[in-house]
């Protein structure tokens, strides 16, 4: 049974250009003109559009509007809603939609459980993932190979090596071998296990070596459900390369274990382990893809070896077209040590990136602006990045704008300066919209 909610006028319009409140007092024609969806098919289209735009924070609004319109959600609708919540790292919303689905007499299936477990991994809730496993067994939902790997990677997110090994034993008992995503999960588990010891890096190297004989698990490949929901294996298992899998020429998807291992080396600031793994690639005659180069630059930078990071960048870009992410990684790395020399180095690569016409999207631009805004010097880099974003009309995130605004205010700038006036207006607008909910998707 559908229960109407929030009849006080909560149902907000969610598509661009349609924000506002429902016109309860409008006539029928006006209501029809303003309403963006009238049946479940149209609502599914709206949900899919919001997921594609990474606006998962609006999915609850869409669902509430469905209830107000007395539109009955279908199983596919709930799957879309839960996938959207998963992609937006909104675990509470994912379980809300699961509970609503069950209340309407639609029991969750194995694919839906996989998405929920994946959401647990993204939000580092391994205990909740295990509870979902118990729920699956209680309701006699048969686990797939994908389910085991989702569980493995969800537990790896919190460094629970004990649970990860238990899942590996369960997989073996079920007649399933380990594939590259399992070894990726094992590496991640040891990376996240605290405290970090010598065993951490030795295990990473050990798993990379073992993975060379990984077997394929038929049920772990992109199934029809995942393809229909536009969820790659990398996204389902929370692999660091998830956002790059559709980028042509950016990474070799067969090198997943190397990607995860090198990403772990950068996080752990272990240059020696990184160089050992890079040598393993060279010995096997495997070329470095852009993701591997990016992690090497990041690792060298975090270890304070910016000259090695620059050399890695220049060696890569001398033989192939670079990507904006490589520039951003090197520039961020240079600005970690906010000395005049490092800031000047970063500025030089900012100019080179701009001269080559690289487009800074909101994510990359916000990362750079946030890093540059911490500069206590002349603020040349922060101003340059801000101007790059403004010239392309790219919006930075609220945290980045806030950091830049506070940095400007701390400097002796006349109050009527055009830059401070414009930044102040943007900051005040974003502060009203996002200041009270800093974890909101922007």
C-alpha positions in Angstrom: 0.0 0.0 0.0 1.3 3.5 -0.8 1.2 6.0 2.0 1.1 9.7 1.0 3.9 11.6 2.8 4.7 15.2 3.5 1.4 16.7 2.3 2.5 20.0 3.7 4.2 20.7 0.3 7.5 18.9 0.5 7.5 17.5 -3.0 10.1 19.6 -4.7 10.8 19.8 -8.5 14.2 18.3 -9.0 15.1 18.7 -12.7 17.2 21.8 -13.7 14.8 24.7 -14.3 12.0 23.0 -12.5 12.9 23.6 -8.9 10.2 24.9 -6.7 7.1 23.6 -4.9 4.0 21.8 -6.2 1.3 24.1 -7.5 -1.5 22.7 -5.3 -3.7 25.7 -6.0 -3.1 25.7 -9.8 -5.7 24.5 -12.2 -5.3 21.1 -13.9 -3.7 22.4 -17.1 -1.2 24.4 -15.2 -0.4 21.4 -12.9 0.2 19.2 -15.9 2.4 21.7 -17.5 4.6 22.0 -14.4 4.7 18.4 -13.4 7.8 16.6 -14.7 6.5 13.0 -14.5 3.1 11.4 -14.6 3.7 7.6 -14.6 6.3 5.1 -13.4 8.1 5.0 -16.8 8.6 8.8 -16.7 9.7 8.7 -13.1 12.3 6.0 -14.0 13.6 8.3 -16.7 13.9 11.1 -14.2 15.7 8.9 -11.7 18.1 7.6 -14.4 18.9 11.2 -15.4 19.7 12.2 -11.8 22.0 9.2 -11.4 23.8 10.2 -14.6 24.2 13.7 -13.2 25.5 12.4 -9.9 22.7 14.1 -8.1 21.8 11.3 -5.7 20.9 13.7 -3.0 17.6 14.4 -4.9 16.4 10.8 -5.2 14.4 11.0 -2.0 12.6 14.0 -3.3 11.7 12.1 -6.5 10.4 9.2 -4.4 8.3 11.5 -2.2 6.8 13.0 -5.4 5.9 9.5 -6.6 4.0 8.9 -3.4 2.2 12.3 -3.7 1.3 11.4 -7.2 0.1 7.9 -6.1 2.4 6.3 -8.7 3.3 2.7 -7.8 7.1 2.1 -8.0 8.2 -1.1 -9.7 11.1 -3.4 -8.8 13.2 -1.7 -11.5 12.4 1.6 -9.9 13.7 0.5 -6.6 16.8 -1.0 -8.2 17.5 2.4 -9.9 17.0 4.2 -6.6 19.3 1.9 -4.7 22.0 2.1 -7.4 21.7 5.9 -7.3 22.1 5.9 -3.5 25.1 3.5 -3.8 26.8 5.7 -6.4 26.2 8.7 -4.2 27.6 7.0 -1.1 24.2 7.5 0.6 23.9 4.4 2.7 20.9 5.6 4.7 18.9 6.3 1.6 19.8 2.9 0.1 18.3 1.2 3.2 15.3 3.5 3.2 14.5 2.4 -0.4 15.1 -1.3 0.5 12.7 -1.0 3.4 10.1 0.8 1.2 10.5 -2.0 -1.4 9.9 -4.7 1.2 6.9 -2.8 2.6 5.3 -3.0 -0.8 5.7 -6.7 -1.0 8.8 -6.8 -3.3 11.5 -9.0 -1.6 15.1 -8.0 -2.5 16.9 -10.2 -4.9 20.6 -11.1 -5.1 21.5 -8.2 -7.4 19.9 -5.7 -5.0 21.8 -7.2 -2.1 25.0 -6.8 -4.1 24.3 -3.1 -4.6 23.5 -2.7 -0.9 26.7 -4.5 0.2 28.7 -2.3 -2.3 27.2 0.8 -0.6 28.3 -0.5 2.7 31.9 -0.8 1.4 31.8 2.7 0.0 30.8 4.1 3.4 33.1 1.7 5.4 30.4 -0.2 7.1 31.7 -3.8 7.0 29.5 -4.8 10.0 26.4 -3.8 8.1 27.6 -5.8 5.1 27.9 -8.9 7.2 24.4 -8.3 8.5 23.1 -8.2 5.0 24.8 -11.6 4.3 23.0 -13.0 7.4 19.7 -11.6 6.0 20.3 -13.2 2.6 20.9 -16.6 4.2 17.8 -16.1 6.4 15.6 -15.5 3.3 17.4 -18.2 1.3 18.7 -15.8 -1.3 21.4 -17.7 -3.2 24.8 -15.9 -3.3 26.5 -15.3 -6.6 30.2 -14.9 -7.2 29.6 -11.2 -7.3 28.2 -11.3 -3.8 31.3 -12.8 -2.3 33.5 -10.2 -4.0 31.2 -7.4 -2.9 31.5 -8.7 0.7 35.3 -9.2 0.4 35.8 -5.6 -0.8 33.3 -4.2 1.7 35.2 -5.8 4.6 38.6 -4.8 3.0 37.4 -1.1 3.3 37.8 -1.3 7.0 40.9 -3.4 7.1 39.1 -6.5 8.4 41.6 -9.0 7.2 40.0 -11.7 9.4 36.7 -11.3 7.6 38.3 -11.1 4.2 40.1 -14.4 4.8 36.9 -16.0 6.0 35.1 -14.9 2.8 38.0 -16.3 0.7 37.5 -19.7 2.5 33.8 -19.6 1.8 34.5 -18.9 -1.8 36.8 -21.8 -2.0 34.3 -24.1 -0.3 31.7 -23.0 -2.9 34.1 -24.0 -5.7 35.0 -20.5 -6.7 38.5 -19.4 -7.5 40.0 -16.0 -6.9 40.0 -13.4 -9.6 41.7 -10.0 -9.9 39.0 -8.3 -7.9 39.6 -10.7 -5.0 43.3 -10.0 -5.0 42.5 -6.3 -5.2 40.3 -6.7 -2.1 43.1 -8.6 -0.2 45.5 -5.7 -1.0 43.0 -3.1 0.1 42.4 -5.0 3.4 46.0 -5.0 4.4 46.4 -1.3 3.3 43.6 -0.3 5.6 44.6 -2.6 8.5 45.9 -0.7 11.4 48.6 -0.3 12.6 50.7 -0.4 9.4 53.6 -2.8 9.8 56.3 -4.4 7.6 53.7 -7.1 6.9 51.6 -4.5 5.1 53.9 -3.9 2.2 55.2 -7.4 2.0 51.6 -8.7 1.7 50.9 -6.2 -1.1 53.8 -7.5 -3.1 52.9 -11.1 -2.3 49.3 -10.7 -3.6 50.5 -9.0 -6.8 52.7 -12.0 -7.5 49.9 -14.5 -6.7 47.5 -12.6 -8.9 49.4 -13.4 -12.0 47.6 -16.8 -12.0 44.1 -15.4 -11.2 41.2 -17.4 -12.5 38.0 -16.1 -14.0 34.8 -16.4 -12.0 32.0 -16.6 -14.5 29.4 -15.1 -12.2 31.6 -12.2 -11.4 31.6 -10.7 -14.9 29.3 -7.8 -15.7 25.8 -9.4 -15.6 22.7 -8.2 -17.4 21.5 -6.4 -14.3 24.8 -4.5 -13.8 25.0 -3.5 -17.5 21.3 -2.4 -17.5 22.1 -0.2 -14.4 25.3 1.1 -15.9 27.4 -0.3 -13.0 30.8 -1.6 -14.0 32.6 -4.3 -12.0 35.1 -1.7 -10.8 32.3 0.5 -9.5 30.4 -2.5 -7.9 33.6 -3.6 -6.0 34.7 0.0 -5.2 38.0 -0.3 -7.1 40.0 3.0 -7.3 39.9 2.9 -11.1 36.0 3.0 -11.2 35.8 6.6 -12.5 38.2 5.9 -15.3 37.0 2.6 -16.8 35.1 4.3 -19.6 38.0 6.7 -20.5 39.5 5.5 -23.7 43.3 5.0 -23.4 43.5 5.9 -19.8 44.0 2.4 -18.3 44.4 -1.2 -19.1 41.5 -3.0 -17.2 43.6 -6.2 -17.1 46.0 -4.5 -14.7 43.5 -4.0 -11.9 45.7 -5.6 -9.2 48.6 -3.4 -10.2 46.3 -0.4 -10.1 45.1 -1.2 -6.6 48.6 -2.0 -5.3 50.1 1.2 -6.6 47.2 3.2 -5.3 47.9 1.6 -1.9 51.6 2.4 -2.1 50.8 6.1 -2.6 48.3 6.1 0.3 51.0 4.4 2.5 53.8 6.7 1.2 55.9 3.6 0.4 58.2 4.5 -2.4 60.2 1.3 -2.1 57.1 -0.9 -2.5 55.9 1.2 -5.5 59.3 0.9 -7.3 59.3 -2.9 -6.7 55.9 -3.2 -8.3 56.9 -0.9 -11.2 59.9 -3.2 -11.8 57.6 -6.2 -11.8 55.7 -4.6 -14.6 58.8 -3.8 -16.6 60.1 -7.4 -16.2 56.8 -8.7 -17.5 57.1 -6.3 -20.5 53.9 -4.4 -19.5 53.6 -0.7 -20.4 52.5 1.8 -17.7 49.1 3.1 -18.4 48.1 6.6 -17.3 46.5 5.5 -14.0 49.8 3.8 -13.0 51.8 6.9 -13.9 49.4 9.0 -11.9 49.8 6.8 -8.8 53.6 6.9 -9.2 53.5 10.7 -9.3 51.3 10.8 -6.3 53.5 8.5 -4.3 56.7 10.4 -5.1 55.0 13.7 -4.2 53.7 12.3 -0.9 57.2 11.0 -0.1 58.7 14.5 -0.7 60.5 13.5 -3.9 59.0 16.0 -6.3 61.9 15.8 -8.7 61.2 12.1 -9.3 57.5 13.0 -9.7 58.4 15.5 -12.4 60.7 13.0 -14.1 57.8 10.4 -14.2 55.5 13.0 -15.6 57.9 14.2 -18.3 58.9 10.6 -19.3 55.2 9.8 -19.8 54.2 12.9 -21.6 57.2 12.8 -24.0 55.9 9.6 -25.6 52.1 10.1 -25.4 49.3 12.6 -25.0 48.9 13.5 -21.3 45.6 13.8 -19.5 44.3 16.6 -17.3 44.5 14.2 -14.3 48.3 13.9 -14.7 48.8 17.7 -14.6 46.5 18.0 -11.6 48.3 15.2 -9.7 51.7 16.8 -10.3 50.5 20.3 -9.5 48.8 19.1 -6.2 52.0 17.2 -5.4 54.1 20.3 -5.9 51.9 22.4 -3.7 52.1 19.9 -0.7 55.3 21.7 0.3 54.2 25.3 0.2 57.6 26.8 -0.3 58.1 29.6 -2.9 60.1 27.2 -5.1 57.4 24.5 -5.0 54.6 27.0 -5.6 56.5 28.4 -8.6 56.9 24.8 -10.0 53.2 24.3 -9.6 52.5 27.6 -11.4 54.6 26.6 -14.3 52.6 23.4 -14.9 49.4 25.3 -14.4 50.4 27.6 -17.3 51.4 24.6 -19.4 48.1 22.8 -18.7 46.2 26.0 -19.6 48.2 26.6 -22.7 47.3 23.1 -24.0 43.6 23.8 -23.5 42.9 21.2 -20.9 39.4 21.4 -19.4 39.1 21.5 -15.7 35.9 20.0 -14.6 34.3 20.8 -11.2 36.0 17.9 -9.4 39.5 18.5 -10.7 39.2 22.3 -10.4 37.9 22.1 -6.8 40.8 19.8 -5.8 43.3 22.2 -7.2 41.7 25.3 -5.7 41.4 23.7 -2.3 45.1 22.8 -2.4 46.2 26.2 -3.7 44.0 28.1 -1.2 46.2 26.8 1.7 49.1 28.9 0.4 50.3 31.5 2.8 52.3 33.3 0.1 51.3 35.5 -2.8 48.2 33.5 -3.7 49.2 33.6 -7.4 48.3 29.9 -7.9 44.9 30.1 -6.2 44.0 33.2 -8.2 45.1 31.6 -11.5 43.1 28.4 -10.8 40.0 30.5 -9.9 40.4 32.5 -13.1 40.7 29.2 -15.1 37.4 28.0 -13.6 35.6 31.3 -14.1 36.7 31.5 -17.8 35.0 28.2 -18.4 32.1 28.9 -16.1 32.9 25.9 -14.0 31.5 25.9 -10.5 33.9 24.9 -7.7 32.7 23.0 -4.6 31.6 24.9 -1.5 34.6 23.7 0.6 37.0 24.9 -2.2 35.2 28.3 -2.6 35.1 28.7 1.2 38.9 28.1 1.5 39.6 30.5 -1.3 37.3 33.2 0.1 38.9 32.9 3.5 42.4 33.1 2.0 41.5 36.3 0.1 39.9 37.8 3.2 43.2 37.2 5.2 45.1 39.3 2.7 45.3 43.1 2.5 42.9 43.5 -0.4 40.7 46.6 -0.7 37.0 45.8 0.1 35.9 47.1 -3.3 38.3 44.9 -5.3 36.3 43.2 -8.1 37.7 39.8 -7.3 36.8 39.8 -3.6 33.4 41.2 -4.4 32.6 38.4 -6.9 34.0 35.7 -4.7 32.1 37.1 -1.7 28.8 36.9 -3.7 29.5 33.3 -4.8 30.5 32.3 -1.3 27.5 33.8 0.4 25.2 32.1 -2.1 26.8 28.7 -1.6 26.9 29.2 2.1 23.1 29.6 2.2 22.6 26.5 0.1 25.3 24.2 1.4 26.8 25.7 4.6 24.6 23.7 6.9 25.2 20.3 5.2 28.8 20.1 4.2 28.7 16.4 3.3 26.0 17.0 0.7 26.8 16.1 -2.9 27.6 19.3 -4.9 
